[in-house]
Amino acid sequence: MSAAEKEQLLQRVELALDEIRPHLKVDKGDIELVDITDDLEVKVKWLGSCEYCSMSAMTMKAGVEHTIKQKLPEIKSVLAVNGIA
């Protein structure tokens, strides 16, 4: 993928994450976009209370991954680089 294509994907993923952030912030958590690989794998980092929350695996699948894939069907997976999920 070209640098321009990657930048566009990063912006689109950020917009999807912006839909999720208010729900995470209610519980004093947040999420940060780390990277998108050439294999279209999104890497994120849990912030705040989300990093060690026992529900982070469920939040990743049902919230984060679902929302990102709904907005960007070309994304293959979403993985956290830290935390439990």
C-alpha positions in Angstrom: 0.0 0.0 0.0 1.3 3.5 -0.8 1.9 6.1 1.8 -1.1 8.1 0.7 -3.4 5.0 0.9 -2.1 4.2 4.4 -2.7 7.8 5.5 -6.2 7.7 4.2 -6.9 4.4 6.0 -5.4 5.8 9.2 -7.8 8.8 9.0 -10.8 6.5 8.4 -9.9 4.3 11.3 -9.5 7.3 13.5 -13.0 8.4 12.6 -14.3 4.9 13.5 -12.5 5.1 16.8 -14.0 8.5 17.5 -17.4 6.7 17.6 -16.2 4.3 20.3 -14.2 6.7 22.4 -17.2 8.3 24.3 -18.2 4.9 25.5 -14.6 4.1 26.7 -14.2 7.5 28.4 -17.3 6.9 30.6 -15.2 4.3 32.4 -12.0 6.5 32.3 -10.5 4.6 29.4 -9.5 5.4 25.8 -7.9 3.8 22.8 -5.0 5.0 20.5 -4.4 4.0 16.9 -0.8 2.6 16.7 -0.5 1.4 13.1 -2.1 -0.4 10.1 0.1 -3.1 8.6 0.4 -3.9 4.9 -1.8 -6.9 5.7 -4.6 -4.5 6.7 -4.3 -5.4 10.4 -5.1 -2.5 12.7 -3.0 -2.2 15.9 -4.4 -0.2 18.8 -3.3 0.6 22.3 -5.6 0.6 25.3 -5.3 3.7 27.5 -6.4 4.4 31.1 -8.6 1.9 32.8 -9.1 0.0 29.5 -5.6 -1.3 29.7 -6.3 -3.8 32.5 -10.1 -4.1 32.3 -11.4 -7.6 32.4 -14.0 -6.7 29.7 -11.4 -5.4 27.2 -11.5 -8.6 25.1 -15.2 -8.3 24.7 -14.9 -4.5 24.0 -12.3 -5.3 21.4 -14.5 -7.8 19.5 -18.0 -6.4 20.0 -17.1 -2.7 20.0 -13.8 -1.8 18.4 -13.3 -4.5 15.8 -17.0 -4.5 14.8 -17.1 -0.7 14.4 -13.9 -0.5 12.4 -14.8 -3.4 10.1 -18.3 -2.0 9.6 -16.8 1.3 8.4 -13.7 -0.3 6.7 -14.6 -3.8 5.4 -11.1 -4.1 3.9 -9.6 -4.3 7.4 -8.7 -8.0 8.3 -8.3 -7.8 12.0 -7.9 -5.4 15.0 -5.4 -6.3 17.7 -4.3 -4.5 20.9 -0.6 -4.2 21.5 -1.1 -4.0 25.3 -3.6 -5.0 27.9 -5.6 -8.1 28.2 -7.3 -8.2 24.8 
